[in-house]
């Protein structure tokens, strides 16, 4: 598989790999299934999104912070149990998309209902489309044997931008949303261009 440069997510996972592996083995020995961790993590994200939609972005941000470790633990447990079937990865990726959708929908609703800011609602929708496109290009490229991780707005980077905005909503949430709306879509096109260049070079 042709690879692309490592992302921030790759670097963070490499730094935390030892601790994650130990936690994964401990949870596996305790009989915890990785799919259960994925579902619990998704439920926590939904709770955070609900808090945001109800006008409590700080509370929602704190809840979403709690969901971050769960997003990595399911994979660690799957590796500890030497899981071979592809369902776990599919479930995790699907729940990630639903999680992204619920968060950006909640942020858009928050601006529309609390502040009557339809412009920021549109930015939330643009960020949602961009986030989905970033993941979609990577998934389709993977079917062609390309590992595409280029760009600055993969999932961990998006969280690193959005969470401070939620914790300081009056100061940072609107700028964070604008940055995500632009950055995610730029990243999606960066990945398309990366695939074009690699496939073009291969054919020539």
WOJO-V53619 format. One record per run of one state. SS is the DSSP state (H for helix, E for strand, C for the rest). FROM is the first residue (numbers start at 1). TO is the last residue. If there is no record, write none. Layout:
ss:SS from:FROM to:TO
ss:SS from:FROM to:TO
This chain:
ss:C from:1 to:1
ss:E from:2 to:2
ss:C from:3 to:7
ss:H from:8 to:15
ss:C from:16 to:16
ss:H from:17 to:29
ss:C from:30 to:33
ss:H from:34 to:53
ss:C from:54 to:56
ss:H from:57 to:80
ss:C from:81 to:86
ss:H from:87 to:114
ss:C from:115 to:117
ss:H from:118 to:143
ss:C from:144 to:145
ss:E from:146 to:146
ss:C from:147 to:154
ss:H from:155 to:167
ss:C from:168 to:168
ss:H from:169 to:203
ss:C from:204 to:204
